[in-house]
């Protein structure tokens, strides 16, 4: 078997990584969405009242539920588009980590209070 044939055989046996990439990127988007929705519900009166899904927890119930819903929708859309594809996992991982870090940073009061 020649070198070209061996590399062609190796390429043909690769498993598509689109499903994993969809999950990773959706997690980053969901983390950022949680922070953005929380800041918006804290600053906008009508949104604060709209986010009360369960009175004992107040707006937090709607904020978390909305962020989880958005995360699941994004994951489903990306999964349907990338299921059988080979995507740039390194780039997606970097973007997802950046979104996660930004979302985490925005949940701390000194940073969130800037908005």
N, C-alpha and C positions, 0 to 999 in steps of 0.2 A: 504494500500500500504506500503510495507516494505521500509526501508531506501535504500537498493540496487536497488529496482525497481524505486524509486523516482530519484536516481542519474542517473540511466540508461535512464529514460525519459528525464531528464535535458540534458544529453549528446546528445541524439538523436535530440533535438530541436536546438542545436547550429548551427548558421549560419557560413559557411566557411568564414574565414577572408583573404584568399589568395589574392583577388582582391585589398583590401585595403593595404595589405602589399606590393603588387607589386607596387602600386602607390607611397607609402612612400619611398621604397628603390630606385625606379627609380628616384625620386626627388633628393635624396642624391647623386646618381651616376651622375645625370645631373649637379648638382651644382659643383661637383668636376671636371667633364669633362669641364665645362665652364672655370674654372680657369686653368686647364692644357693646354687646347687648346690656351687660351689667352697667357700664358707664352711661349708656343712653337712658336706661331705666332710672338711674340715679339722678340724671340731669333734666329729663323731660317729664313734666307732670302727667300728661295724658298717657305716656308709655308706662310710667310707674304704676298707674292704676290699671292699665291693660295687662300688666304682667302678674297681677294677683290672681293666680289660678287656685290657690289654697290659702284661705285667710290666715291661719296660724303662722305660716312662713312668710307671708307678704309677697313682695315682688320677686323674691328669690325663686319661688316655685315656677313662675313663668319664665324667668331668665334662664334657668337651667333646662327646663323643658323645651324652650325654643331653641337653645343652643344644641341640645341633643337631637332634636328634630332636624335642624339644619345639617348637622354632622351626618346623620343617616341618609338624608337626601343627597348630599354631595357624594357620599360614599357609593350610593346606589348608581348615581349618574356616571361617576368615574369608572366604577366596576363594569357597567354595561358598555362603556366605550373602550376600555383598556383590557378587558378580560383575556383576549387571545393575542395580546400584543407584547412585544418586548419594548420596554420604555427605559429611559435614562434614569436608573434608580438612584445613582449618586446625586444627580441634580435634584430629583424629587425629594430625596432625603435631606439635602441642604435646605431647600425651600421649606419643607415641613418643619424642620428643626427651628428655622428662623421664625416661622409663624407661631410655633409653640412657645419659643422664648419671648416673643413680643406679647403674646397672649398672657403669659405668666407675669411679665413685667407690668402690664396694664392692670393686673388685679391688685397690685399694691397701692394703697391709698396715696402716698406722696406722688406717684406717677399718674394715677387715675385722676387726682385732683387738678392736674394741669389742664384737663379738658373741660 
